[in-house]
Structure formats: C-alpha cells, structure tokens
Amino acid sequence: MTETPAQTMTTAGSSVRADVLMSAAVSIVTLLVAMFELSMADWPSSVVLLVILPLTALVFFGCCLWSATQLLRIRNDGVRFACPFLICMVTLVILIYAPLQRVYLQQNFYWYRADRECIVARVERGELKPNVDYNKDLIALGDSAPHVSAGNDIVVDQAQEGTYVLFLTSRGLKHYFTGFLRVPPGGDPKDFFEFDFKPPRQLVQYDKDWYFVAN
C-alpha cells in the first residue's frame, strides 16, 4: 500500500525527533566529559586517557559524520533535518572556544576552599603529617575527611619559608599532575620541590597564596 503524504510527514517528523534527541544526547555527554575530565582524577589514568576520552571523541566524531548525511534529506523532507548537524556544530564550537575546564576549576576552587584552608592549618600545626610509607611527602587524608584532592592525598613540602601544600586535581601518567598549590606567605610557587628540575608548565594565581599548577 502506498503511503499518503500525511503518513510520510508523520514518519519524517518521528525520524527527525529521534535524530535530534540522539545528537543532543551525544553532544551533552561529550561536553560533560570535556568539562569534568579533571574530576575523574580518582579513576585510573589509563582508563581515562586510553578508554573514556578516545571513545567519547570517536562517538562524537561519528555523530558529526552521521548528522552531515542527514543534510541530504533536506530537499525531500524539509530543513528540520539540518537540526542534528547544527547541534553537533554548536557543540564543536563550544569545545573549541568555551573555557569548560576553567569554569570547572573556578567552581572547584571556591567550593572546596574553606575545607582546604582548614587542612592547611592542621598541617602547619603539625596535626597532619606524612603517613604514606612509600612517599615521605604524601599525606593520606582518609575517607572521613572532606574529599578535597585526587585520591584524597595531599603533597606537602616543608621549606624554610613555610609549608607548601598541593591539593591534586589530576594525576596522570609519568608523574604528571595538576592541582591547587597553597604557598606560604612570601613564598614562590616555583620553589615547590616538584619544580626543582623543571618549572611548572602551568601557573595561574587564583588568590593570595593560592595557585593552580601543572608540571
């Protein structure tokens, strides 16, 4: 039986709604992974770097290619079939130009600042000391403490000018890390012992005595 024009329009409408929902879902997941990549610091770095990020990028790239093929339907089924492609392109522009990780880091810094400052005070009073056998500079805060660092471990450096305390936001392969470094008054973040042989790759001041660093 030949489909009537009304049936054809209904089928096309259902199809484009499903296409829009699928492209929107892929785009939202991609943006969330891009924004909260650093918050996955407690996951094994190999899982994040070798599985989650490549898989997300592959799915999004596939969605972009698929949405481009839907443009061929515009002539017969209407301009609405350009919507999936537009969603993917808007997402791509956001990924390229929007400071997603910067937004996440600002939120992370201000949200946990009070807890981190309390921990710094405890370190300076001597209440918290390195307690990890294989690393004399590491303090494991434990599950009962506020979760303020990747693995809830902090790195301390007892220097002449005071105590440097690093709250990790990510730990990668080959001793790569990022985090918020609290510098003692009058101290220089470049004097943190992790930068003795190589200056920080990133050094962004967030407030007095607080810096975001990456090696």
C-alpha positions in Angstrom: 0.0 0.0 0.0 1.3 3.4 -0.9 1.9 5.8 1.9 -0.2 9.0 1.9 1.6 12.4 2.2 0.3 12.7 5.8 1.8 9.4 6.7 5.1 10.4 5.1 5.2 13.6 7.1 4.4 11.8 10.3 7.2 9.3 9.7 9.7 12.1 8.8 8.7 14.0 11.9 9.2 11.0 14.2 12.5 10.3 12.5 13.9 13.8 12.9 12.8 13.9 16.6 14.8 10.7 17.2 17.7 12.1 15.3 17.7 15.4 17.3 17.4 13.5 20.6 20.3 11.2 19.7 22.6 14.1 18.5 21.7 16.1 21.6 22.5 13.2 23.9 25.9 12.6 22.3 26.7 16.3 22.4 25.7 16.7 26.1 27.8 13.7 27.1 30.8 15.0 25.2 30.5 18.4 26.8 30.2 16.9 30.3 33.3 14.7 29.7 35.2 17.7 28.4 34.2 19.8 31.4 34.7 17.2 34.1 37.7 15.4 32.8 39.8 16.7 35.8 37.2 15.4 38.2 37.9 11.9 37.0 41.3 12.1 38.8 40.4 9.3 41.2 39.9 6.9 38.2 42.9 5.0 36.9 44.6 7.4 34.4 44.9 4.7 31.8 41.1 4.3 31.8 40.5 8.0 31.3 43.3 8.6 28.8 43.1 5.4 26.8 39.4 4.5 27.0 36.9 7.2 28.1 38.4 10.2 26.2 39.1 8.4 22.9 35.7 6.6 23.0 33.9 9.9 23.6 35.8 11.6 20.8 35.1 8.7 18.4 31.4 8.7 19.2 31.1 12.4 18.8 33.1 12.4 15.5 30.8 9.6 14.3 27.7 11.6 15.3 29.1 14.6 13.3 29.6 12.5 10.2 26.2 10.9 10.5 24.4 14.2 11.1 26.1 15.5 7.9 24.5 12.8 5.9 21.1 13.9 7.2 21.6 17.2 5.2 20.9 15.2 2.1 17.3 14.7 3.3 16.6 18.4 3.4 15.4 18.6 -0.2 12.8 15.9 0.2 11.9 16.1 3.9 12.5 19.7 5.0 15.1 21.9 6.6 14.4 20.4 10.0 16.8 17.6 9.1 19.6 20.1 9.5 19.0 20.2 13.2 21.2 17.3 14.2 24.1 18.8 12.2 23.6 22.2 13.8 23.6 20.7 17.3 26.9 18.9 16.5 28.5 22.1 15.1 27.4 24.2 18.0 28.9 21.6 20.3 32.1 21.6 18.4 32.4 25.4 18.6 31.8 25.2 22.4 34.5 22.5 22.7 37.0 24.7 20.8 36.3 28.1 22.2 34.5 27.8 25.5 36.7 27.6 28.6 35.0 24.5 30.0 37.8 23.3 32.3 38.5 26.8 33.5 34.8 27.0 34.6 35.2 23.7 36.4 38.4 24.7 38.1 36.9 28.0 39.4 33.9 26.2 40.8 36.2 23.5 42.4 38.5 26.2 43.9 35.8 28.2 45.6 33.6 25.3 46.6 36.4 23.5 48.5 38.5 26.5 49.6 37.3 26.5 53.2 38.0 22.8 53.7 41.4 23.1 52.1 42.3 26.0 54.3 41.3 24.1 57.4 43.6 21.2 56.2 46.5 23.6 55.6 46.1 25.0 59.1 46.2 21.4 60.5 49.3 20.7 58.5 51.0 23.9 59.8 50.1 23.0 63.4 51.6 19.5 63.0 48.3 17.7 63.4 48.7 16.2 59.9 52.0 14.6 58.9 53.2 12.4 56.0 51.7 9.0 56.7 52.4 7.0 53.4 55.2 4.5 53.6 56.3 4.8 50.0 56.3 8.6 49.8 57.6 10.8 52.6 55.9 13.9 51.2 52.4 12.4 51.0 49.5 12.7 53.5 46.5 10.4 53.0 43.6 12.3 54.5 41.3 9.2 54.6 37.7 8.6 53.7 36.4 10.5 56.8 38.0 13.8 55.7 36.4 16.2 53.1 37.3 15.0 49.6 39.5 17.9 48.5 42.2 16.2 46.4 42.6 13.3 43.9 42.7 10.1 45.9 42.2 12.4 49.0 46.0 12.6 49.2 47.9 15.9 49.6 51.6 16.6 48.9 53.5 18.7 51.4 56.8 20.4 51.2 58.4 21.7 54.4 60.5 24.6 53.2 62.5 27.3 55.1 59.8 29.9 54.4 56.9 27.7 55.4 54.8 24.7 54.2 53.7 24.2 50.6 50.6 22.1 50.3 49.4 20.7 47.0 45.8 19.6 46.5 45.7 17.4 43.4 43.0 17.8 40.7 44.5 15.1 38.5 47.3 12.6 38.4 48.4 11.3 35.0 51.0 9.0 33.5 54.7 9.6 34.0 54.3 11.6 37.2 52.1 14.3 35.5 49.8 16.2 37.9 47.7 19.3 38.2 46.4 20.9 41.4 45.9 23.8 43.6 49.1 24.8 45.4 48.9 26.7 48.7 52.1 28.7 49.1 53.3 30.0 52.4 53.2 33.8 52.8 56.2 35.3 51.0 56.8 32.0 49.2 57.2 31.4 45.5 55.2 28.6 43.8 58.2 27.8 41.6 60.1 26.9 44.8 57.8 23.9 45.4 60.1 20.8 45.4 58.3 19.2 42.4 59.6 22.1 40.3 63.2 21.8 41.3 64.3 20.4 38.0 61.6 21.8 35.7 59.5 24.9 36.0 55.7 24.5 36.1 54.0 24.1 32.7 51.0 26.0 34.0 51.0 28.6 36.8 47.8 30.5 37.4 47.2 32.6 40.5 43.7 32.1 41.9 44.1 34.2 45.1 46.7 35.4 47.5 48.9 32.4 48.2 46.8 30.0 46.0 47.9 28.9 42.6 46.8 26.3 40.0 49.8 24.4 38.8 50.7 21.7 36.3 54.1 20.0 35.8 
